[in-house]
Amino acid sequence: MAKEINPFIVTGKIAPDYFCDRVQESARLIKSLTNGNNLVIISPRRMGKTGLIRFCYEKPKISKEYYTFFIDILHTSSLREFTYLLGREIYETLLPRSKKMAKLFIQTLKSISGKFGFDPITGLPIFNVKLGDIDRPEYTLEEIFQLLASADKPCIVAIDEFQQIAKYPEKHIEALLRTHIQQINNCNFIFAGSERHMMQEMFTSSARPFYHSADIMELNAIIPELYIPFIIRHFESRNRHISSENVEKVYNLFKGHTYYIQKTFNEAFADTPEGSECSIEILRTAIDNLVAYNDTIFREILSNIPEKQKELLYAIAKDGEAEKILSAKFIKRHSLTSASSVQSATNKLLEKDIITEINKVYSVTDKLFAMWINTIYGTKYHID
């Protein structure tokens, strides 16, 4: 008997049947890239950027005609790490698709080619290069772009959390990458990022190297009119039931945040026996579990935030969406110190991407983190 697939997928590739909407966004992404443009995607973390990109990579118009590469650089802190990740992704993607290109990779990347090992069974080279083996990252990066320029198919390179390059100690990274990208004519790029203010600054400021170098697309929440029927349909197709009212409550609780909605229904579906109703109690348990699973991570984050910033963070979490945070009314209501201290704390929290600002409205970037804060400090979330 085949194992039943949980339709609410939260990791890995998502088959079209389990991918909700994003029809306009995927069409725009494919059109932009296949017509020779670069694309910036800006959205909060875990809103579905990675899923959208990988979904589009699987479309025949892309998968058959292009080499596609994807790296997430959120955890990187230097040009060396960036170069290492990019090199590894390109080689490991090319090896199963084109032995010719994999061989060309080794021939072109002379600065690290001597560091490759070989699989004792297949005899093929493997990318067992260590980070420390890249002792001249600028030169190795130049070789990588030479390889892309020599590819026998056009290429698409997606760089997730692209704003991270602005935090590297090497101050010329934007200019360096922009120069390489300008000089290559068979490769298009997706620059995805979650820190809105940094991404906008990088691509809309005339003082920055990437100014007006790519189309910009904002990835917002999937509208409830599409998301709610999608969830109901997958319950019903597997002989389970859930009311639209209960789905809507979860949607509103997470304000349409894709990852946490998927995660909640992934857990709730697993706890709903075939032929049964997914009740509000099952959903509440799923959300409670989600909060509990992340307790250690959230405590670690909080431990690294100074007290004044915490005070503002708690205030914003309590309000959900906070406006006029420098006003005397907001400061008094939340027992904050002064407008100047709030301004300073705001800048720091924005810089760390712990809070987000859209049209002068502030919220905690991670919706589950906001719920956890409120739970810890006495304001339990309400789903019914």
N, C-alpha and C positions, 0 to 999 in steps of 0.2 A: 504494500500500500504506500503510495507516494506521500511524502511529508507535506502537510499543508503549509503554504507560503503565507507568512504574515504580510498583508498588503501595504502596511505602513512602514516603508523602508527608510532607515536613517543613516545607513552607511553603504559605501560602495556604489557601483553602477545601478541606475534605476531604469528598469525596462519601461517602455512607453505606457503600458497598461497601468503602471503604478506612479506615473509622473503626472502631477496635477497642473493642468493649464500651462501657463507660460508660453502660449501660442504666439502672441505678438512679440514677446521678448526673444524667443528662439528664432523666429523668422527674421527679426531685425539683426540679431547677432550673425546669423548665417549670411544674410544679404550683405552686411557691412564687410565681413571678412572675405567673402568670395568675390567682392568687387574691389579688393585691394586696399581696404581701409583698416586702421587700427581702432580698437574699441576700449573705452574705459567703462567698467561696471562698478557703480558705487551702491552699496547697501549695507545695512547693519550685519554684523557677524551672524552666521547661521540662518540667514534669510533665504538661502538656496543658490548662492552664486556658483559654488562648486558643482552642485547637481545640474544646474542649467548648462554650464560649460561642457561637462562630461556628456550630458544628454545630446547636445548639439554635435559633439565630436562623433557620436554614434550614427548620425544621419548620413545616408549614402552620399549625399553631395559633398560631405566633408571627409568621411572615413575612406572613401575610395580614391579621392583626388589629392589628399593632403597627408603629410606627416604631421601628427598632432602631439604636442608636448604640454605638460602641466606641472608646475611647481608651486608649492606653498612656502613662502619665505617668512612667515610670521615669526618663527623661532630663530631666524638667522640674525647675526649681529655684525657681519663684516662682508666685504667683497669676496673674500676667500670662500666663505660658506655659500654665498650666492653662486659663485662660479662652480663650486663642487656640486651643488644640487642640480644646476642646469646641465652640467656635463654628464652626470649620472643618469638623469632623466632622458637625455637625448640618446645616450648609448643603449640604455636598457629598452627604450622604445624601438630603436632601429634594429637591434639584433634579431628579434623574431620576424621582422617585416622585410629586411633587406640585408643580406650578408655583405653585399657590395658596399652599402652605405656604412655598415658597422666597420668594415675593413678600412674604408676611407677615413672614418673617425680616428682610428688608431694612427693612421699615416699622417693625418692633419694635425692632431694634437701631440706634436713632438715633445712638448714640455712635460707631458705626463705619460707618454706611450710606454716608456720603459718600466712603469709601475704596474702595468696590467699583469694579472695572473691568467692561468688557463685552467679550464674545467678538465679534470683528468679523464672523464668519460667521453665527452664530446670533442675535446681538443680545442674548443672555442675559447677565445679570450673572455674574461669576466671582469667587470668593473669592481675590482677590490682595492681601488685607489683610496688611500686614507686622506683625511682633510689636510694633514701635515705635508702630504706629498705635493700639494699645490703651493709651491714657494714663490711663484710669480703670477698671482691671480690675474693681473691686467693682461699679461701676455697670453695666459691660457684662455681668458675670455675672448681675446682677439682671435685665437685659433678656433674657438667654438663658432664664432660668427663667420669665419672663413668656411667652416664646414657647412653651416646652414646655407651659405651663398652657393655652395657647390652641389647642393642636394639635387637629386634627379626628380624630385617632386616639390611643389610649393609646400611651405611649412606654416603652421600656426603654433605660436608659443603663448600659453596663458601663464601669467605670473600673478598668483593670488597674494593678497595683503601687500600689494606693491608699495604702499606708503612706507614700508619698513626700510627701504633703501635710504630714505631721508634721515634715518637714525644711525646709519653706519658712521664709524669714525672718519672714514675717507670722505672728504667733503665734495669731491668732484664726481661722484657716482652717477648722478642724474645726467650730467653733461657727457660723461663717458658712454653710458648706455644709449643716449640719444644719438650720439655720433655714429655708433655701430649700427643702430637701427636705420638711420637715414641712408647708410651706404649699402644696404642690402635690399634687393628688389623682388625677391621671391619668398619673402617671409612677412607675415602679419602677426600682430601682437594683441593680446587681451590683457589689459591692466586692471585687475580687480582689487578693490580695497574696501575696508569697512570703516576707516577713520575719515569720515566725510570731510571735515575741515582741511585735513592734510591733502587728501586726494584732489579736492577742488583747488587748493592753492597750487599744487603741482601742475595741474593741467589748464588752469584758467588765468594764472598770473603771468603777465608778459615778461617778468623778470626770471622765470624758470625755464630750463631747457626744453621741457615737454609741452610748453605753451602751444595750444591749438594743434597738437600733433595727433589727436585721435577724437573720434566721436565719443560722446558721453551718454551713458544710459543709466538711469536710476532704477534699481530693482526694489519695488515696493511689495507690500503684502499682497498675496493673492486675495481677491475680493471674496467675501463670504458667500455671495450668490453662486460662485463656482466651487469654492472649497467645501462648503457644507454638503452639497449633493455628492461630491466626490467621495467623501468619508462614508456617507450613508450607503452609497452604492456598493462599496467594498465590504461593508458589514453584511448587507443583504445578499450579495453574490455568494457569500459563504455561510448562508443560513443563520445569520445572527441579526439582531435588530438594535437600532439606536434611534432615538427621537431627534428631530432637527433642532429642538429646543436645547437639548443637552450638548449637541455638537456646537451650537452657537455659543453656549456658555464657555466652553473651552476656548473657542476662537477668540471671544472677547477678552477672556482672562489673559491670554498671551498676545493680544492685539495683533492677531494674524501672523505671529512669528512662526515661520515654517517649521524650524527644527523642533521646537518644543511642542507644537501641535502634533507633529508626526510622532514624536517620542511618547507623548501621552496616549495617543490612540494605538501605538504599537503595543504598549503595555496593557492597555484596557482590552484590546482585541484578544491578547493572549489569556486574559483572565475571564473572558466571556465564553462560556461553553456553547457549543453548537446548538442551535435551536432556542437560545436564551436572549434576553434583553441586556444590553450594556447599560446598566443603571447609573444614576448619579453617584451612588456609593462606590461603584467600581471605578468611575472616573476620579473621584476624590482620592481613593487609595492610590491610583496611578500617579496622580500629581504629588501626593504626599511622599511616595517612594522616590519620585524624581527629585524633589527637594532634598530628601535624606541622602540620596546617592551622591549629591554634590556638596554635602556639608563640609567635608574636609577641604575640598578645593576652595570653597568660598571663604572658609575661615583663614586659609593661607593668604588669599587675596586681601582680606580685611586687615590682617596683621601687618601688611606692608603699606598701609595707608595712614598718614599722620592724622592726629586727632582733629584738627580744624577741618581737614578735608572729609573726615568721617562724618562730622556733624552736618556738613552740607549734604553729603551723600545720603544720610538717613532722612534728611528733610525732603530731598527730591524723591527718594523711594516712597516715602509716606504719601506725598502728593500724587505720585504716579506720573503726572505731567505738570511740571512746575513752571509757572510764568512769573515775570517781574521779580526775579529772585534777589535783586538788589534793593527792592522796595522796603520801606520801614515795616510794612504790614507782614511781609514774608519773614523778615528777620525776627520780628517780635513773636510771630506765631510759632516759630521753631526754636526760639531762644538762642539765636545766633549772635555773634559778637558785634559785627559791624559790616557795612557795605564793602569796605576795603578788604576785609578778611574773606568775605564771600567771593569777591572778585578774584582774589588770589587763589582761593581753593578751586573755584570754577575753572580757571585756566589750567591748573595742575590736573584736575580730573578729566578735562577734555583732552589734554595732552596724553594721558594714559589710556584714553578711550574707555574710561569707566562710566562716564556720562556722555550723552549725545545731545546736541542742540540743533533743532530744526525750526526755523522761523521764530527764534527767541523763546522756544518752548524746550525745556530741559527734561530729560528722562534718563533713567539708568539704562545703559546700553544693553546689558543682559537682563531680560525680563525675569528669568528665574532667579537671578541674583537679587533683584529687587524684591521678589516674593520672599526669598530666604531672609533678607534683612528685616522685612516687616514681621515675619514669623518669629525670628529671634527676639525682636524688640517689641513684641506684644500685639502686633496688628495682623491677625490671621487673615489670609486671603479668603474670599467668598466666591463659591462657584454656584450656589443655589439661592 
